[in-house]
Amino acid sequence: MNSTPYYRPTYLEIDLQAIYKNIAALQSQLAEQTTLIPVVKANAYGHGAARVVQFLEQRGLSLFAVATPDEAVQLRQEGCTSEILVLGISPHHFLPFAEQHNIHLTAHSLDWLLKIPASAKPRLHLKLDTGMGRIGLQSEQEVRQAVTLFSEHPNWDLQGIYTHFATADEAENPHFTRQLERFEQWIQLFPERPRYIHAANSAAAIQHQHAVFNAVRFGISMYGIAPSNWMKDNTPFPFRPAMRLVTEIVQVKQVAKETSIGYGASYTSAEPEWIGTLPVGYADGLLRGLKGLSPIVEEARVPIVGKICMDQTMIKLPKEFKVGTKVVLLGSNGVHTIPAEEWAELLQTIPYEICCQLSTRVPRIYPQSDK
Ligand SMILES: *Cc1c(COP(=O)(O)O)cnc(C)c1O
């Protein structure tokens, strides 16, 4: 019997309980009234935003962050009823939809504020650029002007003020302190505090609790991944990775000595070898640069042989395995674990990029979602 409602036996298994446990672990570290804002941009870092949001809404979370207006629209279409904050810049013609659907927008510049139509009643989080150099108001002077603009526009609903750190995931960096000081000074310029003041991403929420204010934007570590290698070894609670990439062997054969495998015939067997074929490839996110990865087959870590193809990949088996044997490419099978960091190292990137690039062709399944 199929374990999934799909024909191809390649899937991403998402452990929603793990995500919730990561949230609970962080929440227990923070002051009780701190609002945790799950960041579910980029399809919840590849974990499937609709199901992640639905699961967390059932557990009382009620404000979610995405990067783009379109991600907010999609969440609404998928049934999310919570408040949604768009972290990126939205065009003004999105304002009517946002207003109607309780989507909170980021106000990132004076110019953007001044172009809000007179009839609009937007819910806004004002973004202050304290040293990230990406989006937001640039200076104390600009912040003062924004304060004036808000006082002149009672129809603008200032829900939050926020900033973003560039170096929160490092051991110690004076840049972090400078950003925090600037933010603290700039928020003093407002005559009253809005509902939310937030600065912390995962890294800051975990290791700079004095920078939490009253809400945190919890992204990568909600999915059980450390923000940086340094933090992996320096966090007060264990992360529970929520994602496994699983497939199974679809063909097994013993090849003669000197048989070539894959495009370019770049691999040739040194002796008679057992070769298994996996129905997963770079179009799924198993990028060609992962050639040095050793997937998990039962008790063994086995090498990929030949080049990774678009849809299929070959592995060298230590013995004959049955067609249908499960193979884990990312995550754990209970014996071995391949963390996202291992992929990241092979690809010379960061785990963030690993989970975001797993393609939509791979179905996400949620075995624990009913518990
Ligand atoms: C993506 C993002 C976050 C989440 O950061 P993590 O490091 O994944 O926790 C927080 N704030 C902003 C503005 C972001 O763009």
The ligand as an ORCA input file, in Angstrom:
! r2SCAN-3c Opt
* xyz 0 1
  C      13.108     36.276      7.410
  C      12.991     37.333      8.439
  C      12.936     36.994      9.793
  C      13.160     35.582     10.308
  O      14.520     35.398     10.528
  P      15.109     34.008     11.087
  O      16.553     34.222     11.132
  O      14.703     32.971     10.091
  O      14.470     33.782     12.407
  C      12.706     38.007     10.697
  N      12.556     39.286     10.289
  C      12.625     39.654      9.006
  C      12.464     41.082      8.643
  C      12.867     38.690      8.028
  O      12.950     39.064      6.748
*
